[in-house]
Amino acid sequence: MLCKHESLILAEEETAVCEMWGSPEFPLLFKSGDIMIGGAFSIHVTLFFYRVNFREFRFAQTMIFAIEEINKSSSLLPNISVGYKIFDSCGSTLPSTRAAMGLINGQEKTFGKSCSGQSTVHAIIGTSESSSTIVLSQISGIFQMPVISHFSTCACLSNRKEHPSFFRTIPSDYYQSRALAQLVKHFGWTWVGAVRSDNDYGNNGMATFIEAATQEGICVEYSEAIARTASKEQVERVVRVITRGTAKVLVAFLAQSEMDILLEEALRQNLTGLQWVGSESWITAQHLTTMKYSNILYGSIGFAIKKAKIAGLQEFLLQVHPSQDPQNHILKEFWEETFGCSFQSSLQGVKQCSGSERLRDIKNPFTDVSELRISNNVYKAVYAVAHQLTCHVPGKIVKHIQNVNFSLPSGERVYFDEKGDPAATYQLVNWQRNSAGDIVFVVVGSYDASLQNGKEFTMNGLNITWRPVSVCSESCPPGFRQAMIKGKPICCFSCIACTAGEISNSTNSAECSPCPLEYWSNEDHNKCVPKVIEFLSYEETMGALLAAFSLFGASLTLVVSFVFFWFRHTPLVKASNSELSFLLLLSLNLCFLCALTFIGQPTDWSCMLRHVAFGITFALCISCILTKTITVVIAFTAKRPANTVPQCSVSLQRMGVLGGTFLQVLVCAVWLTLAPPFPYNNTVYATERIVLECSLGSSIGFWVVLGYIGLLAILCLILAFLARKLPDNFNEAKFITFSMLIFSAVWVTFIPAYVSSPGKFTVAVEIFAILASSFGLLFCIFAPKCYILLLKPERNTKNHMMGREKHFH
């Protein structure tokens, strides 16, 4: 950045050069008329290659063309001649100030004198630079003098408090900067570099672009500024920054003069391989399409003002000649610059101008009318003034121009909004090569700020040239999320896979989204799929094995029942109390079969059946054993006559079994009535799957059922233990004791295993306890009897059974 003192020195040097080419205190082009329109153009710019800026001179001549066209019109301002007074602003603020004073004061030379006299111009057209226009607008605003700029785009000029009399025929950079941000986003360029003019145009435009780009998720790697008066070292440093940057896209918000400076240094440092995104100032500059810059700028893309055609302008420009005003030095200077000659014969080594040279034979920015964009803005500005020049009262002219609304012969409407801005429409231009190898501007899209909801920016389907990938980090695919890297911009990130149960179904997701409760992420973590429903089924190995053991136990019980039935008349079966034995075998068979109700998908009925069947069958089983034990004890301890014992015994047996089972039936009925078991989707145990299980409904009901079975078992164990030494060659109490010990051990072990087992293993533990206790009862009580019945028939005699009969009498 230049210090204040250096800036003043450069401004003074620039003004001195401007005065050498033609003092800004006097108009360069002048014609009197009933109504005067002022103009200010940067006809001389110190750092341009040409001493005369041909494009700016074309703007000035376009203004003259429009005024001459109005003077010839019979419908617009009839019988009124329009004149002009055009000053050279030299592209600098100080000459612009002096030009403004000359236009407003109405004196040919006013700088250094008092501001007196009435203005001879009714409106001012100009300038081309935002900084110069700001000065011009601030001065003219004091006198309520309207200024209409054709090329000043700084959004700051839309401030009606600071610029109450300012208008323009070019859209504000407020829209262009946002359009550029949308363009960059459209092509996926999230990592860009930026360079700007170090003036109001560049600084304001780039600030708006960076703000809009940030909102679009775009990061700017660097933002450099170039002043027209920058030193060589400063420009070298800027190009080095661009060269060392990793961004493949460069957004250049530069005026043409700064663009020329940057390109010269870019050529020296061989800066290539970048995608240039340009502002309207240079994106359609014809002189940049030469072979000199083609390797750098080929493929550039940016927004430009809509191209137009102005009938008769080309012929008017080609008629410009020093002979039109022999005393006008700017016409001579233009001619000398165009043809490389001099009207002074005394200059050595320079050919003399004959005046017979023809502009038709020259192709330069002045004669080239193939890209009439800004020139058309000048044309519209002149007509906007002419349509309201019926009012000559200062102050009211501003109001009338504010309300202007008309159409040009081409059909284009001209009007201003409340801020003095026109409708913001742009063409998206891409630099492509034609069949001859020349660079041409191809319209590939458009931007219309009047459209809303993301429809402002459109592409017309044409292919553009090479499009690089410009990102700080590669895109995160679906299934991953972005993780910011400490100390890096938001566009620099690492990709982290979504955790289990979370997904991202789009590229560059900032966060992973959790799946709904009954869904889980797939392997790629890009889609939520229904969770696997898990339950103990017959198809899996564990379920099939448990079902097989259950059926095996039931079959084995039937075999034992058949053996007992076959030997039902033998002393051993009779001594074992055949009625209770068959009832016990039936209950054991039901115990084995009730295990099957725990396998398969839980339903409302199966959940209620499994627990009720378990509780009632085991209550029946243990009741039979308890009754059998009580019968044995009574039989060996009764003091009444022996013939009365069996009768009493049969009654006790039936009452004992019925009473013991009925209490369990009553508990189960209350349980099913108040809080029955029901199917339940357990999502707590395993987050990645749903465990379909039977909720107890009431834990109290379950533990009461289990506790009652335990109580019967404990009573049975105590009685059997006490009766284990009663006299008998076949003392059944000993086997009942062993069976109850196994039964109790199984169910005591079951409780902690049941509570701690996860998911379907809870059901497996319960089935295992049912089968283990059932097999224990079957083997301990009936295996010894079957052994004698089948393998030791000699022991199956009454004498053997009553070998200690004396103890009974």
ABEGO torsion letter per residue (X at the ends): XBBAAAAAAAAAAAAAAAAAAEBAABBABBBBBABBBBBBBBABBAABABABBAAAAAAAAAAAAAAAAAAABAABGBGBBBBBBBBBAGGBAAAAAAAAAAAAAGBABABGBBBBEBBABABBBOBABAAAAAAAAAAAAAAGBBBBBAABABAAAABAAABAABBBABBBAAAAAAAAAAAAAAAGBABBBBBBBBBAAAAAAAAAAAAAAAAAGBBBABBBBBBAABBAAAAAAAAAAAAABABABBBBBBBAAAAAAAAAAAAAAGBBGBBBBBBAAAAABAAAABAAAAAAABGBBBBBBBBBBBBGAAAAAAABBAAABAABAAAAAAAAAAAGBBABAABBGBBBBAGABBAAABBBAAABAABBAAAAAAAAAAAAAAAAAABABBGAAAAAAAABBBBBAAGBBBBBBAAGBBBBBBBBBBBBBBAAGBBBBBBABBBBAABBGGAABBBAGBBBBBBBBBBABBBBBBGBBBBBBBGBBAABBBBBBBBBGBBBABBGBABBBBBBAABBBBAAGABBBBBBBBBBBAABAAAAAAAAAAAAAAAAAAAAAAAAAAAAABAAAAAAGAAAAAAAAAAAAAAAAAAAAABEBBBAAAAAAAAAAAAAAAAAAAAAAAAAAAAAAAAAABABBAAAAAAAAAAAAAAAAAAAAAAAAAAAAAAAAABBBBBBBBAAABAABBBBBBBAGBAAAAAAAAAAAAAAAAAAAAAAAAAAABBBABBAAAAAAAAAAAAAAAAAAAAAAAAABBEAAAAAAAAAAAAAAAAAAAAAAAAAAAAAAAABAAABBAAAAAAAAAAAX
